[in-house]
Amino acid sequence: MTPIDLDHNATTPTRPEVWAAMRPAWDAGGNPASAHHAGRTARRFLEDARERVAALIGAAAEEVVFTSGATEANNLALFGLAGEPGHMLAAPIEHPCVIEPLKQLGTRGFAVEWLPVTNGGHVEQRAVVDRVRPDTRLVALMLANHETGALQPVRHVAKTLPNHVLLHSDAAQAVGKIPVNFRDMGVTSLTASGHKFGGPKGVGVLVLKRGTPLRPLLFGGHQQRGHRPGTEPVPLAVGFAAALELAVREMDANRAKLEALRARFLEKLKGQVRNPSPQPPPRSGEGESERVSSPLRFGEGSGEGLSFTLNSPADALPTTLNLSFPGCRSDVLLMALDLAGVACSTGSACSSGSLLPSPVLQAMGVPDEVLRSAIRFSFGPNLTEADIDDAADRVATCVRQVKGNRTD
């Protein structure tokens, strides 16, 4: 049985062209901080990569700080920009590498306020602006959600924030997949990770607005203007730049293909449903308003037949499709799909070991049966239509098997 990777939001395979671009930097050796010939050669590789990344992301070279990945970059931004204790705003749909640093700041005297989320998985601009206080230090607002693919109004929020409020955006799921321009977004800082768009694991960037004070997390060297001391990973930086160049060059074609693959997967699943017409979801409680935008239910949701709900909004990233299969516990279904050769996820890879329900879907207020049966499928341009058709058949088979084996 050929494995089918539908977990590209967790990571993507490093492209052969990227390995080839990295090889000369590996072979060159040398520490980029050294003054001798080998060091100068390494420095040229590093600064060339920095300039290429900056140009591709709409920033100045001096604004690009290489890190070990988005987790380090987000921690560096949040702890480094926070300043003295004050008010912070963020939504509970953020990635764990943003949520956990904010919780840590909460133990250090900061007042962290969690923003409301619509049932489509969005943070509304007005919800942010209305909660800004005189002592608000920073707003954290991701560009694209890792579980549902929902795009957030970062640019609009940036335009309406007072000058004293900094805006940080985790763009790890967006960079390389949709156009991202640091200067146009108007944010203070932005983060990305190379392995999300065909680059090597172990390298990311923090893009920091020129002149913004930043407290480093580490001490011990002058590298990268003191923002992130330590010997820079030259080959990984070269690989990051090469992968981003490829992703940007192929972005339009990849987006069209991904949108088609995602739509095909959804249609193939609908074709296996006994009652394929979308049904409005049930009321979640007496006195509560009906949900009309998310989730949409396909099928009757009873017996051993296939039925599912759609948790991703219409404007989701083309890579991402979040579905729930009522009657199937997500952890049991995930194991069945793994045995069937389909790689997918119940949430972010960084929280995949948790048995707790998705905080993203919880924040969206989905019904309990939807919350506890959610699976994230994420697509890459290396997939074919045959892969998609085969995967949909395997998913439908596994859902029926899991529902048929229920003992509760």
N, C-alpha and C positions, 0 to 999 in steps of 0.2 A: 504494500500500500504506500503510495507516494505521499509524503507529508505536505500539507498545505498551510502556509504561514498567513494567518489572518490576525497577527498581533504586531503590526508594523508601528503602532504608537508606542510600544514598549521599546523596540529597537529595530533598526534596519540593517541589512547586510552591507558590509563595507564594499564599495564598488571597486572593481579591478583597476579602473583608472586612478582611483585614489591611492591604492597600494603602490602603483607605479610612480605616482607623483611623490610619495613619501620616501621612496628608496634612496634617491640621491642625498636627502637630508640625513637618513640613517648612516649612509656610507661616509658622509663628510666628517662626522664626529665633531668634537670640539664643544666647549662650553660657550654659549653666546655672550657671557660676561668676561671671557678671557681676551687679552689684548693681542695674542699671537695670531698667526695666519688662520689656524683651524678655528679659533674663536671668532675671528672676523667673518669667516665663511658661514659659520652657524648663525651669526647675527644677521647676515644678509638674508639667509633663508627665513629667519624669524620675522624680520621687519617687512620683507616682501609679502609674507603671508598676512601680516597685520594690515598692511595697506590694501591688499586685495579684499580681505573681509570687510574692512571699513567702507570701501567703495561699493561693495555689493549690498551693504545694509544701510547705506545712507548716513555714514558717520565719518568723523575724522580719525585718522590712524591713532592719534594719542588718546582717543576715547575707548579704544578696544583693549580689554584686559583678558588675557588667556587664563583659563582656570581648568580644573580637572573635570568639569561638567556643569550642568545646570544646578545641581544641588549645592555645590560650593559657591557658584555664582550668585544664587538667590540668598544664601546665608550671608555672603559678603555684602550684598546690597542692603539687606534688611538690617543687619547688625551695624553695618558701616554707616548707613544713612540716618539711623534712628535718632541720634543725638541724645539730649537729655530726656528723661521720662515725660511723656505727654500722651496724646491721643493718636491711635492708629486705626485705620479702616481697611477691612478686607472682607471677602466673602468666603463662606465655608466650602465653596466649590474649588478653591485653589488646590494646587498639588501639595502633597505632604511636605515637600521641601520648602514650601512657603508657610503652610499652616504651623508646622512645628517650631520654626524660628519665632513666629509671632507669639505662640504660646509661651516660649521661653522669655520673650520680652515682657509678656504679661506677668511673669514671676519677678521681674526686675523693676516694677513700678509703672509700667506702661498700661494705659487703659486701651485694650484692644476691643473694638466694636465690630461685630460681624454683620455684614450687609444682608438684606433680604434678597432672595433669588426668585425669579418668576418660575412658573411650572414648565416653561420652555428651557430653563437652565441659564437664563440671562440675568445679569446685574444691570438695572436700569440707571441711566445717567442721573436722573432726578434723585434716585435713592442715595447716590453718593453725595451729590451737592447738598442735599438737605441735611446731611449728617456731619458736614464739616464744621469744626469748632475753632475758636481762636487758638486753642492749644493743639490742634491737629498737626502732627508732624509729617505723616506719610500715608498715602493710599497705595495698597497693593491690588492690582487688577490684571489678571492674566489676559493674554490676547486670544487664546483658543483653549477650550477645555479638553483635558486629556481623556475623559470618559465619554462625553456626549458629542464633542466637536463643536459645541456652541461658541460662536464668536462674540467677544465682549466689546463694548463701545469705548475702547481705550482712547482713541483720538478725540472723541466728543467730550469725554470726561476731562482730558488734559486741557481743553480749551476753556473749561468753566471753573477750574480749580483756582483758588486764590494763590498769589505768588509765593506765599510762605509754605504751601503744602507741596511736598515732593510726591512724584508718582512713579512707582516701580511696576514693570510689567514682565511677567514670566512668559516668554514667547517661544518656549522650547518646542511646542507642538505646531507652531505656525511658521517659523523660519524655514525656508527651503520649500514650503508647500504653497504659501500664498505670498503676495508682495508684502514686504516689511521694510519700511524706511524710518530709521530712527529719528531723523530730523523732522520729518513730516508728522510723526506720531505725537511729538511734543512731550515725551516722557523724560523723566530724569535718568532712568536706568532701564535696561532691558537685558534679558538673558537668553541664551540659546545653547544647545548641546549637539555636538557633531554627529553622534550616532543616530539621531532622529531623521537624518536626511542623507544617509549613505556614507557618512564619514566614520572615522575610527572612534571606538569607545575611549573614554578617558580624557576628553578635551571638550571644553565649552568656552563661552565668552560672557563676560559682563561688559556691556557697553554703557559707559558713564558719561553724562553730559559734561563737557569741558568746564573746568573751574569748580565743580561740585566737591565739597570736602567729603572725604570718606575715611572712616577709621578702619585700618586694616585688621583682619582677623589674625594674621601671622606677622611675626617680626624676625628680622635676621638678615635682611638684604635690601639692596636698593632697586632690585628688578621691578619693571613695570611701574615706575614712578612711586615705588613703595606701596602701591595698592595691594600687590600680591607678591611678596618676596619669595625667592626660591628660583632655582634654575628652571627656565622655561622649557616645556616639552617641544622642542623644535620640530621633529618629524610629525608629531600630532597636530601642531598648528598648521603645518603645510598641508596635512591631510584634511583638516577642517576647511581650509581655504579652497582646496581643489574640489571637495564635495559640494561646497556651497556654490561654486561657479557652475558646476554641472547642474545642480538643482535649479538655480535661477535660469540658466539657459534653456532648460527643458520644462520649465514650470507650466507654461500654457498647455503644452501637449500632455504633460503628466496629469494636470488637473482635469482636462477633458476625458482622459482615459479613466482616471479614478472615479469621476462622477458616473461614467457609464458602467464601470464594474460594480460600484455600490448599488446603483439602480437595478442592475441585472440580478444581483444577489437578493435584493429585497423582492423583486418580482418573482424570482424562482421560489422563494419561500411562500409568497402569497399564493402561488400556483398549487401549493401542497395543502392549503387550508381549505377545510370543508365549506366554510362560509367566508369568502375572501373580502366581503365588503367591510370597510372600516366601521367599527361601532363606537359611539361616544362612550368614554369610560364611565363606570358607575360613580354615583355620588360617594364621596369618601366619608361622609358623616352627616347627621341631621343638622341642618342650619348652615352647612357649608355650600359654597357655590360649586357648580359642576365644572369639571375640567373639560375644556373644549379644544385645547391646542396640543397638549401632551399629557399622558401618552395616548396614542390611538391604538385601539385593539383590533386585531384581525383574527376572525374566528370566534368560536363560542367560548373557548377557554374551559371546557369541561371534557370529561372522558379521556380517552387515550389519543385523540386526534391532535394535530398540530395547531396551535394558536399562539399568537405573540402580540406584544405591544411595542410600539415605537417610542423610544425615549429621546432620540436625537431630534433637534429642531430642523426646520426646512433649510436654515442657513448654515448648517453644520459644515465643518471641514470636509472636503471630499474624501479624506482618508477614513472617516469615522462613522460607525453605525452602532448605536447602543439599542439592544433589544431585550425584552423580558419575555420569558416563556412560563406563564402561570401554570402551576402544577409541577414545576421542576425547580428544586433547589439549585441555585447557581453553582455551588461547589460540586454537587454531584454531577450536574450536566457538564461542567468543565472537565471533570475526570473522564467522563464518557467520550467527550469530544477529543481529548488527548489520546485516548486509546484508539479512536477512529482516525487519528492522524491529522486532526485540525487543531492548530495552535490559535488560541484566543485568550481572553482575559475576563476577569470579573471586575477589574478596575485598574488603577495604576500599578505598574510593576513594582514600585517602591512600597506598596501596601498589600501586595498579593498574598503575603503570609497571614494577613489578618482575617479572622472569621467574622468580623463586624460588617454590617451592611454598608453599602457605599455612602459616604458622607455627601457626595455630589447629588445622588438621587434622593437622599433624605432631605437635603436642602430644597430640592424641587417639590417636595411634598407628595411624592407618588404613593399610591396605595401599597400596603404591606406586601401583597402578593407580587406586585411589580418590583418592589425593592429587593425582595429576596430571591428573585429569579432572573436577575439581569446579567447579560453577557455583552462584552464589548468586542466587536469585530473591527479590525482596522486593516486597511488595504495598502498595497504598494504597487508601483507601476510595473514591477517585474511579474505580476500575476497575469494570467491569461483568462479568456472567457471560459475555457475548458476547466481551469482551476476553480472558477467561481461556481460553475454548474455542479461540479463534483462536490465542492464544499457545501453547497446548499442541500444537496441530496443527503450528505452525511449528517448535517445538522438536523434535518427533518427526521431521519432515522433515529438518531440519538434521543431527540426530544420524545418521540413516541415510546422508545424503550424505557427511558427514565420514568415517564408518566405511567407506563404499564407496570413498572416494578415498585411503585409507591406502596408503602404499607401503612401510611398514616390515614 
